[in-house]
């Protein structure tokens, strides 16, 4: 992600503790020793938490989505 906006930064911050909670739940902190299934679950936890927080921020009405530039890209 290049130049994350305030919403994306907040969503990353919200996803981070979820990643830590998952790693604690499986008793591993060294990413090199994760099984493929554990790695994929970690990615799912992070992506889901990120998306959930971003949606929450945008749905709250406190923040509007960033304006789209020509061509439909932010």
C-alpha positions in Angstrom: 0.0 0.0 0.0 1.5 3.3 -1.1 0.7 6.4 0.9 -2.2 5.0 3.1 -4.8 7.4 4.0 -6.1 8.0 7.6 -8.8 5.3 7.2 -6.3 2.7 6.0 -3.8 3.6 8.8 -6.6 3.2 11.4 -7.6 -0.1 9.9 -4.0 -1.4 10.0 -3.8 -0.4 13.6 -7.0 -2.3 14.4 -5.8 -5.4 12.5 -2.5 -5.6 14.3 -3.8 -6.7 17.8 -5.9 -9.3 16.1 -2.8 -10.8 14.5 -1.2 -10.9 17.9 -4.2 -12.5 19.5 -4.2 -15.2 16.8 -0.5 -15.9 17.2 -0.9 -16.1 21.0 -3.8 -18.5 20.6 -1.6 -21.0 18.7 1.4 -20.4 20.9 3.7 -19.3 18.1 5.4 -15.9 17.5 8.0 -17.0 15.0 6.4 -16.6 11.6 9.0 -18.9 10.1 7.6 -21.9 12.0 4.0 -21.4 11.0 2.4 -24.2 9.0 0.8 -23.3 5.7 -2.6 -23.5 7.3 -1.5 -21.3 10.2 0.0 -18.7 7.8 -3.2 -18.6 5.7 -5.3 -18.2 8.9 -3.1 -15.4 10.0 -3.5 -13.6 6.7 -7.3 -14.2 6.9 -7.4 -12.7 10.4 -5.4 -9.6 9.4 -7.3 -9.0 6.1 -10.7 -9.6 7.8 -9.9 -7.3 10.7 -8.6 -4.6 8.3 -11.7 -4.8 6.1 -14.0 -4.8 9.1 -12.5 -1.7 10.6 -12.3 0.1 7.3 -16.0 -0.6 6.7 -16.9 0.4 10.3 -15.1 3.7 9.8 -16.7 4.4 6.5 -20.2 3.3 7.7 -20.0 5.4 10.8 -20.6 8.6 8.9 -17.7 10.2 10.6 -15.5 9.7 7.5 -16.3 9.9 3.9 -14.5 7.7 1.4 -11.6 9.4 -0.3 -12.6 11.2 -3.5 -12.1 9.3 -6.7 -9.7 10.7 -9.3 -10.3 10.5 -13.0 -10.5 6.9 -14.1 -12.2 5.8 -10.8 -9.0 5.5 -8.7 -8.5 7.2 -5.4 
